[in-house]
């Protein structure tokens, strides 16, 4: 069970990276796959974006989410 959670953290990690990279493309949100990525990652990103302040035009929320996921994944792997 713990390895499944660790693998889920890894998948979310990659989905957040895809979400961040897609934000640089102007029409990416119209793509079905990117909309699915947003749908999957929104439960993690949206609450964090309420807490993490923006620095000008830069949103640090995906980076904070990735750090949390990596830390959680490593913790889960250490207790498995």
C-alpha positions in Angstrom: 0.0 0.0 0.0 2.8 2.4 0.8 4.5 1.8 -2.5 1.3 2.5 -4.3 1.1 5.9 -2.5 4.8 6.6 -3.3 4.1 5.8 -7.0 1.0 8.1 -6.9 3.2 10.9 -5.6 5.6 10.2 -8.5 2.8 10.4 -11.0 1.5 13.7 -9.5 5.1 15.0 -9.7 5.2 14.5 -13.4 1.7 15.8 -13.9 2.6 19.1 -12.1 5.7 19.4 -14.3 3.5 19.0 -17.4 1.0 21.5 -16.0 3.8 24.0 -15.4 5.3 23.6 -18.9 1.8 23.8 -20.5 1.3 27.2 -18.9 3.9 28.6 -21.3 1.7 27.6 -24.3 -1.1 30.0 -25.0 -3.7 27.5 -26.3 -2.7 24.5 -24.2 -5.8 24.7 -21.9 -8.0 23.8 -24.8 -6.3 20.4 -25.2 -8.2 17.5 -23.6 -5.1 16.0 -22.1 -4.0 19.2 -20.5 -7.5 19.8 -19.2 -7.2 16.3 -17.6 -3.8 17.2 -16.1 -5.4 20.3 -14.6 -8.3 18.3 -13.3 -6.0 15.8 -11.6 -3.6 18.4 -10.1 -6.1 21.1 -9.1 -6.9 19.5 -5.7 -3.2 20.0 -4.7 -2.4 23.2 -6.5 -5.5 25.3 -5.8 -5.4 25.1 -2.0 -1.6 25.8 -2.1 -2.1 28.8 -4.3 -4.3 30.4 -1.6 -1.4 30.1 0.9 1.7 30.7 -1.3 2.0 34.3 -2.4 2.9 35.2 -6.0 6.2 37.0 -6.7 5.2 39.4 -9.4 4.2 37.3 -12.4 5.8 34.2 -11.0 3.7 31.5 -9.3 5.7 29.4 -7.0 2.9 27.0 -6.1 3.9 24.2 -8.5 7.4 24.3 -7.2 6.2 24.0 -3.6 3.8 21.2 -4.6 6.7 19.3 -6.2 8.9 19.7 -3.1 6.0 18.4 -0.9 5.4 15.5 -3.2 9.1 14.5 -3.3 9.4 14.8 0.5 6.3 12.7 0.9 7.5 10.1 -1.6 10.9 9.8 0.1 9.3 9.5 3.5 6.9 6.7 2.2 9.8 4.9 0.6 11.8 5.1 3.8 9.1 3.4 5.9 8.2 0.8 3.3 
